[in-house]
Amino acid sequence: RLTLPYELVGGTALQRAVWLEIARIPYGETISYSTLAERVGFPRAIRAVASACGANPLPLVIPCHRVVAKDGTLGGFSLGGLAVKETLLALEAPKAETDAAAA
């Protein structure tokens, strides 16, 4: 578990809420943009939530790569594009599989 001290500066209230909720997504897990929108209290603001993901100022610390489309497709990723998002998810996948096997 990696923890780094950081301070969120800037962004709208919605963006900061989205970033804080993204930071709670466990390693090896993903959620959909629509689930994220529900969690921050704006279930109909899926596009705004996706936009907030794209505006994430710390994409490796606040793991927005763990947010995917409802149908399981990757959506977007501002730090290097979908290839980087796919790589980050693949790096986390073995832990998710190991945890599932241990349960």
Chimera marker file (.cmm) of the C-alpha trace (Angstrom):
<marker_set name="trace">
<marker id="1" x="0.000" y="0.000" z="0.000" r="1" g="1" b="0" radius="0.5"/>
<marker id="2" x="1.512" y="3.255" z="-1.159" r="1" g="1" b="0" radius="0.5"/>
<marker id="3" x="0.583" y="6.419" z="0.675" r="1" g="1" b="0" radius="0.5"/>
<marker id="4" x="1.925" y="9.804" z="-0.208" r="1" g="1" b="0" radius="0.5"/>
<marker id="5" x="0.995" y="13.067" z="1.419" r="1" g="1" b="0" radius="0.5"/>
<marker id="6" x="-0.617" y="15.463" z="-1.032" r="1" g="1" b="0" radius="0.5"/>
<marker id="7" x="-2.855" y="18.469" z="-1.029" r="1" g="1" b="0" radius="0.5"/>
<marker id="8" x="-5.529" y="19.042" z="-3.637" r="1" g="1" b="0" radius="0.5"/>
<marker id="9" x="-5.265" y="22.607" z="-4.824" r="1" g="1" b="0" radius="0.5"/>
<marker id="10" x="-7.621" y="24.025" z="-7.410" r="1" g="1" b="0" radius="0.5"/>
<marker id="11" x="-10.443" y="22.322" z="-9.182" r="1" g="1" b="0" radius="0.5"/>
<marker id="12" x="-14.134" y="22.746" z="-8.600" r="1" g="1" b="0" radius="0.5"/>
<marker id="13" x="-15.973" y="21.263" z="-5.648" r="1" g="1" b="0" radius="0.5"/>
<marker id="14" x="-17.199" y="18.446" z="-7.917" r="1" g="1" b="0" radius="0.5"/>
<marker id="15" x="-13.697" y="17.759" z="-9.233" r="1" g="1" b="0" radius="0.5"/>
<marker id="16" x="-12.245" y="17.587" z="-5.723" r="1" g="1" b="0" radius="0.5"/>
<marker id="17" x="-15.059" y="15.261" z="-4.611" r="1" g="1" b="0" radius="0.5"/>
<marker id="18" x="-14.368" y="13.015" z="-7.610" r="1" g="1" b="0" radius="0.5"/>
<marker id="19" x="-10.616" y="12.981" z="-6.953" r="1" g="1" b="0" radius="0.5"/>
<marker id="20" x="-11.103" y="12.110" z="-3.279" r="1" g="1" b="0" radius="0.5"/>
<marker id="21" x="-13.482" y="9.284" z="-4.173" r="1" g="1" b="0" radius="0.5"/>
<marker id="22" x="-11.085" y="7.937" z="-6.818" r="1" g="1" b="0" radius="0.5"/>
<marker id="23" x="-8.369" y="7.831" z="-4.147" r="1" g="1" b="0" radius="0.5"/>
<marker id="24" x="-10.581" y="5.365" z="-2.223" r="1" g="1" b="0" radius="0.5"/>
<marker id="25" x="-10.716" y="2.779" z="-5.041" r="1" g="1" b="0" radius="0.5"/>
<marker id="26" x="-8.669" y="-0.199" z="-3.827" r="1" g="1" b="0" radius="0.5"/>
<marker id="27" x="-5.651" y="-1.487" z="-5.723" r="1" g="1" b="0" radius="0.5"/>
<marker id="28" x="-6.673" y="-4.059" z="-8.303" r="1" g="1" b="0" radius="0.5"/>
<marker id="29" x="-10.296" y="-2.908" z="-8.452" r="1" g="1" b="0" radius="0.5"/>
<marker id="30" x="-12.188" y="-0.768" z="-10.944" r="1" g="1" b="0" radius="0.5"/>
<marker id="31" x="-15.461" y="1.124" z="-10.845" r="1" g="1" b="0" radius="0.5"/>
<marker id="32" x="-17.529" y="2.683" z="-13.600" r="1" g="1" b="0" radius="0.5"/>
<marker id="33" x="-17.886" y="6.385" z="-14.263" r="1" g="1" b="0" radius="0.5"/>
<marker id="34" x="-21.589" y="6.038" z="-13.425" r="1" g="1" b="0" radius="0.5"/>
<marker id="35" x="-20.817" y="4.382" z="-10.075" r="1" g="1" b="0" radius="0.5"/>
<marker id="36" x="-18.332" y="7.149" z="-9.345" r="1" g="1" b="0" radius="0.5"/>
<marker id="37" x="-20.986" y="9.744" z="-10.179" r="1" g="1" b="0" radius="0.5"/>
<marker id="38" x="-23.387" y="8.047" z="-7.757" r="1" g="1" b="0" radius="0.5"/>
<marker id="39" x="-20.757" y="7.913" z="-5.016" r="1" g="1" b="0" radius="0.5"/>
<marker id="40" x="-20.113" y="11.663" z="-5.200" r="1" g="1" b="0" radius="0.5"/>
<marker id="41" x="-23.840" y="12.410" z="-5.126" r="1" g="1" b="0" radius="0.5"/>
<marker id="42" x="-24.382" y="13.368" z="-8.773" r="1" g="1" b="0" radius="0.5"/>
<marker id="43" x="-25.716" y="10.204" z="-10.454" r="1" g="1" b="0" radius="0.5"/>
<marker id="44" x="-26.729" y="12.036" z="-13.642" r="1" g="1" b="0" radius="0.5"/>
<marker id="45" x="-23.430" y="13.923" z="-14.042" r="1" g="1" b="0" radius="0.5"/>
<marker id="46" x="-21.479" y="11.075" z="-15.629" r="1" g="1" b="0" radius="0.5"/>
<marker id="47" x="-19.848" y="13.290" z="-18.268" r="1" g="1" b="0" radius="0.5"/>
<marker id="48" x="-18.828" y="15.864" z="-15.651" r="1" g="1" b="0" radius="0.5"/>
<marker id="49" x="-17.353" y="13.079" z="-13.529" r="1" g="1" b="0" radius="0.5"/>
<marker id="50" x="-15.450" y="11.715" z="-16.536" r="1" g="1" b="0" radius="0.5"/>
<marker id="51" x="-14.201" y="15.219" z="-17.237" r="1" g="1" b="0" radius="0.5"/>
<marker id="52" x="-13.046" y="15.522" z="-13.621" r="1" g="1" b="0" radius="0.5"/>
<marker id="53" x="-11.109" y="12.281" z="-14.063" r="1" g="1" b="0" radius="0.5"/>
<marker id="54" x="-9.392" y="13.821" z="-17.072" r="1" g="1" b="0" radius="0.5"/>
<marker id="55" x="-8.515" y="16.910" z="-15.034" r="1" g="1" b="0" radius="0.5"/>
<marker id="56" x="-6.941" y="14.850" z="-12.229" r="1" g="1" b="0" radius="0.5"/>
<marker id="57" x="-3.740" y="16.718" z="-11.257" r="1" g="1" b="0" radius="0.5"/>
<marker id="58" x="-2.081" y="13.592" z="-9.786" r="1" g="1" b="0" radius="0.5"/>
<marker id="59" x="-3.080" y="10.659" z="-12.003" r="1" g="1" b="0" radius="0.5"/>
<marker id="60" x="-0.578" y="8.187" z="-10.550" r="1" g="1" b="0" radius="0.5"/>
<marker id="61" x="-1.330" y="9.109" z="-6.947" r="1" g="1" b="0" radius="0.5"/>
<marker id="62" x="-5.084" y="9.472" z="-7.426" r="1" g="1" b="0" radius="0.5"/>
<marker id="63" x="-5.570" y="6.338" z="-9.557" r="1" g="1" b="0" radius="0.5"/>
<marker id="64" x="-8.082" y="7.452" z="-12.179" r="1" g="1" b="0" radius="0.5"/>
<marker id="65" x="-6.988" y="4.515" z="-14.349" r="1" g="1" b="0" radius="0.5"/>
<marker id="66" x="-9.263" y="2.441" z="-12.094" r="1" g="1" b="0" radius="0.5"/>
<marker id="67" x="-12.353" y="4.188" z="-13.478" r="1" g="1" b="0" radius="0.5"/>
<marker id="68" x="-13.774" y="2.513" z="-16.588" r="1" g="1" b="0" radius="0.5"/>
<marker id="69" x="-16.911" y="2.700" z="-18.707" r="1" g="1" b="0" radius="0.5"/>
<marker id="70" x="-20.028" y="0.862" z="-17.517" r="1" g="1" b="0" radius="0.5"/>
<marker id="71" x="-19.605" y="-1.744" z="-20.261" r="1" g="1" b="0" radius="0.5"/>
<marker id="72" x="-16.047" y="-2.473" z="-19.111" r="1" g="1" b="0" radius="0.5"/>
<marker id="73" x="-14.254" y="-0.590" z="-21.864" r="1" g="1" b="0" radius="0.5"/>
<marker id="74" x="-11.452" y="1.647" z="-20.697" r="1" g="1" b="0" radius="0.5"/>
<marker id="75" x="-12.856" y="5.096" z="-21.434" r="1" g="1" b="0" radius="0.5"/>
<marker id="76" x="-10.051" y="7.658" z="-21.484" r="1" g="1" b="0" radius="0.5"/>
<marker id="77" x="-6.805" y="8.415" z="-19.696" r="1" g="1" b="0" radius="0.5"/>
<marker id="78" x="-4.987" y="11.731" z="-19.707" r="1" g="1" b="0" radius="0.5"/>
<marker id="79" x="-1.552" y="10.408" z="-18.733" r="1" g="1" b="0" radius="0.5"/>
<marker id="80" x="-0.251" y="8.808" z="-21.911" r="1" g="1" b="0" radius="0.5"/>
<marker id="81" x="-3.549" y="7.552" z="-23.296" r="1" g="1" b="0" radius="0.5"/>
<marker id="82" x="-5.298" y="4.220" z="-23.185" r="1" g="1" b="0" radius="0.5"/>
<marker id="83" x="-2.118" y="2.176" z="-23.606" r="1" g="1" b="0" radius="0.5"/>
<marker id="84" x="-0.834" y="3.507" z="-20.282" r="1" g="1" b="0" radius="0.5"/>
<marker id="85" x="-4.211" y="2.924" z="-18.596" r="1" g="1" b="0" radius="0.5"/>
<marker id="86" x="-4.278" y="-0.633" z="-19.907" r="1" g="1" b="0" radius="0.5"/>
<marker id="87" x="-0.726" y="-1.232" z="-18.664" r="1" g="1" b="0" radius="0.5"/>
<marker id="88" x="-1.498" y="0.114" z="-15.180" r="1" g="1" b="0" radius="0.5"/>
<marker id="89" x="-4.599" y="-2.072" z="-14.909" r="1" g="1" b="0" radius="0.5"/>
<marker id="90" x="-2.628" y="-5.098" z="-16.105" r="1" g="1" b="0" radius="0.5"/>
<marker id="91" x="0.041" y="-4.445" z="-13.461" r="1" g="1" b="0" radius="0.5"/>
<marker id="92" x="-2.641" y="-4.486" z="-10.785" r="1" g="1" b="0" radius="0.5"/>
<marker id="93" x="-4.466" y="-7.540" z="-12.149" r="1" g="1" b="0" radius="0.5"/>
<marker id="94" x="-2.173" y="-10.220" z="-10.657" r="1" g="1" b="0" radius="0.5"/>
<marker id="95" x="-2.816" y="-8.885" z="-7.150" r="1" g="1" b="0" radius="0.5"/>
<marker id="96" x="-6.558" y="-8.929" z="-7.741" r="1" g="1" b="0" radius="0.5"/>
<marker id="97" x="-6.374" y="-12.544" z="-8.967" r="1" g="1" b="0" radius="0.5"/>
<marker id="98" x="-4.175" y="-13.564" z="-5.998" r="1" g="1" b="0" radius="0.5"/>
<marker id="99" x="-6.577" y="-11.934" z="-3.525" r="1" g="1" b="0" radius="0.5"/>
<marker id="100" x="-9.554" y="-13.693" z="-5.109" r="1" g="1" b="0" radius="0.5"/>
<marker id="101" x="-7.793" y="-17.068" z="-4.931" r="1" g="1" b="0" radius="0.5"/>
<marker id="102" x="-6.951" y="-16.551" z="-1.255" r="1" g="1" b="0" radius="0.5"/>
<marker id="103" x="-10.553" y="-15.716" z="-0.326" r="1" g="1" b="0" radius="0.5"/>
<link id1="1" id2="2" r="1" g="1" b="0" radius="0.2"/>
<link id1="2" id2="3" r="1" g="1" b="0" radius="0.2"/>
<link id1="3" id2="4" r="1" g="1" b="0" radius="0.2"/>
<link id1="4" id2="5" r="1" g="1" b="0" radius="0.2"/>
<link id1="5" id2="6" r="1" g="1" b="0" radius="0.2"/>
<link id1="6" id2="7" r="1" g="1" b="0" radius="0.2"/>
<link id1="7" id2="8" r="1" g="1" b="0" radius="0.2"/>
<link id1="8" id2="9" r="1" g="1" b="0" radius="0.2"/>
<link id1="9" id2="10" r="1" g="1" b="0" radius="0.2"/>
<link id1="10" id2="11" r="1" g="1" b="0" radius="0.2"/>
<link id1="11" id2="12" r="1" g="1" b="0" radius="0.2"/>
<link id1="12" id2="13" r="1" g="1" b="0" radius="0.2"/>
<link id1="13" id2="14" r="1" g="1" b="0" radius="0.2"/>
<link id1="14" id2="15" r="1" g="1" b="0" radius="0.2"/>
<link id1="15" id2="16" r="1" g="1" b="0" radius="0.2"/>
<link id1="16" id2="17" r="1" g="1" b="0" radius="0.2"/>
<link id1="17" id2="18" r="1" g="1" b="0" radius="0.2"/>
<link id1="18" id2="19" r="1" g="1" b="0" radius="0.2"/>
<link id1="19" id2="20" r="1" g="1" b="0" radius="0.2"/>
<link id1="20" id2="21" r="1" g="1" b="0" radius="0.2"/>
<link id1="21" id2="22" r="1" g="1" b="0" radius="0.2"/>
<link id1="22" id2="23" r="1" g="1" b="0" radius="0.2"/>
<link id1="23" id2="24" r="1" g="1" b="0" radius="0.2"/>
<link id1="24" id2="25" r="1" g="1" b="0" radius="0.2"/>
<link id1="25" id2="26" r="1" g="1" b="0" radius="0.2"/>
<link id1="26" id2="27" r="1" g="1" b="0" radius="0.2"/>
<link id1="27" id2="28" r="1" g="1" b="0" radius="0.2"/>
<link id1="28" id2="29" r="1" g="1" b="0" radius="0.2"/>
<link id1="29" id2="30" r="1" g="1" b="0" radius="0.2"/>
<link id1="30" id2="31" r="1" g="1" b="0" radius="0.2"/>
<link id1="31" id2="32" r="1" g="1" b="0" radius="0.2"/>
<link id1="32" id2="33" r="1" g="1" b="0" radius="0.2"/>
<link id1="33" id2="34" r="1" g="1" b="0" radius="0.2"/>
<link id1="34" id2="35" r="1" g="1" b="0" radius="0.2"/>
<link id1="35" id2="36" r="1" g="1" b="0" radius="0.2"/>
<link id1="36" id2="37" r="1" g="1" b="0" radius="0.2"/>
<link id1="37" id2="38" r="1" g="1" b="0" radius="0.2"/>
<link id1="38" id2="39" r="1" g="1" b="0" radius="0.2"/>
<link id1="39" id2="40" r="1" g="1" b="0" radius="0.2"/>
<link id1="40" id2="41" r="1" g="1" b="0" radius="0.2"/>
<link id1="41" id2="42" r="1" g="1" b="0" radius="0.2"/>
<link id1="42" id2="43" r="1" g="1" b="0" radius="0.2"/>
<link id1="43" id2="44" r="1" g="1" b="0" radius="0.2"/>
<link id1="44" id2="45" r="1" g="1" b="0" radius="0.2"/>
<link id1="45" id2="46" r="1" g="1" b="0" radius="0.2"/>
<link id1="46" id2="47" r="1" g="1" b="0" radius="0.2"/>
<link id1="47" id2="48" r="1" g="1" b="0" radius="0.2"/>
<link id1="48" id2="49" r="1" g="1" b="0" radius="0.2"/>
<link id1="49" id2="50" r="1" g="1" b="0" radius="0.2"/>
<link id1="50" id2="51" r="1" g="1" b="0" radius="0.2"/>
<link id1="51" id2="52" r="1" g="1" b="0" radius="0.2"/>
<link id1="52" id2="53" r="1" g="1" b="0" radius="0.2"/>
<link id1="53" id2="54" r="1" g="1" b="0" radius="0.2"/>
<link id1="54" id2="55" r="1" g="1" b="0" radius="0.2"/>
<link id1="55" id2="56" r="1" g="1" b="0" radius="0.2"/>
<link id1="56" id2="57" r="1" g="1" b="0" radius="0.2"/>
<link id1="57" id2="58" r="1" g="1" b="0" radius="0.2"/>
<link id1="58" id2="59" r="1" g="1" b="0" radius="0.2"/>
<link id1="59" id2="60" r="1" g="1" b="0" radius="0.2"/>
<link id1="60" id2="61" r="1" g="1" b="0" radius="0.2"/>
<link id1="61" id2="62" r="1" g="1" b="0" radius="0.2"/>
<link id1="62" id2="63" r="1" g="1" b="0" radius="0.2"/>
<link id1="63" id2="64" r="1" g="1" b="0" radius="0.2"/>
<link id1="64" id2="65" r="1" g="1" b="0" radius="0.2"/>
<link id1="65" id2="66" r="1" g="1" b="0" radius="0.2"/>
<link id1="66" id2="67" r="1" g="1" b="0" radius="0.2"/>
<link id1="67" id2="68" r="1" g="1" b="0" radius="0.2"/>
<link id1="68" id2="69" r="1" g="1" b="0" radius="0.2"/>
<link id1="69" id2="70" r="1" g="1" b="0" radius="0.2"/>
<link id1="70" id2="71" r="1" g="1" b="0" radius="0.2"/>
<link id1="71" id2="72" r="1" g="1" b="0" radius="0.2"/>
<link id1="72" id2="73" r="1" g="1" b="0" radius="0.2"/>
<link id1="73" id2="74" r="1" g="1" b="0" radius="0.2"/>
<link id1="74" id2="75" r="1" g="1" b="0" radius="0.2"/>
<link id1="75" id2="76" r="1" g="1" b="0" radius="0.2"/>
<link id1="76" id2="77" r="1" g="1" b="0" radius="0.2"/>
<link id1="77" id2="78" r="1" g="1" b="0" radius="0.2"/>
<link id1="78" id2="79" r="1" g="1" b="0" radius="0.2"/>
<link id1="79" id2="80" r="1" g="1" b="0" radius="0.2"/>
<link id1="80" id2="81" r="1" g="1" b="0" radius="0.2"/>
<link id1="81" id2="82" r="1" g="1" b="0" radius="0.2"/>
<link id1="82" id2="83" r="1" g="1" b="0" radius="0.2"/>
<link id1="83" id2="84" r="1" g="1" b="0" radius="0.2"/>
<link id1="84" id2="85" r="1" g="1" b="0" radius="0.2"/>
<link id1="85" id2="86" r="1" g="1" b="0" radius="0.2"/>
<link id1="86" id2="87" r="1" g="1" b="0" radius="0.2"/>
<link id1="87" id2="88" r="1" g="1" b="0" radius="0.2"/>
<link id1="88" id2="89" r="1" g="1" b="0" radius="0.2"/>
<link id1="89" id2="90" r="1" g="1" b="0" radius="0.2"/>
<link id1="90" id2="91" r="1" g="1" b="0" radius="0.2"/>
<link id1="91" id2="92" r="1" g="1" b="0" radius="0.2"/>
<link id1="92" id2="93" r="1" g="1" b="0" radius="0.2"/>
<link id1="93" id2="94" r="1" g="1" b="0" radius="0.2"/>
<link id1="94" id2="95" r="1" g="1" b="0" radius="0.2"/>
<link id1="95" id2="96" r="1" g="1" b="0" radius="0.2"/>
<link id1="96" id2="97" r="1" g="1" b="0" radius="0.2"/>
<link id1="97" id2="98" r="1" g="1" b="0" radius="0.2"/>
<link id1="98" id2="99" r="1" g="1" b="0" radius="0.2"/>
<link id1="99" id2="100" r="1" g="1" b="0" radius="0.2"/>
<link id1="100" id2="101" r="1" g="1" b="0" radius="0.2"/>
<link id1="101" id2="102" r="1" g="1" b="0" radius="0.2"/>
<link id1="102" id2="103" r="1" g="1" b="0" radius="0.2"/>
</marker_set>
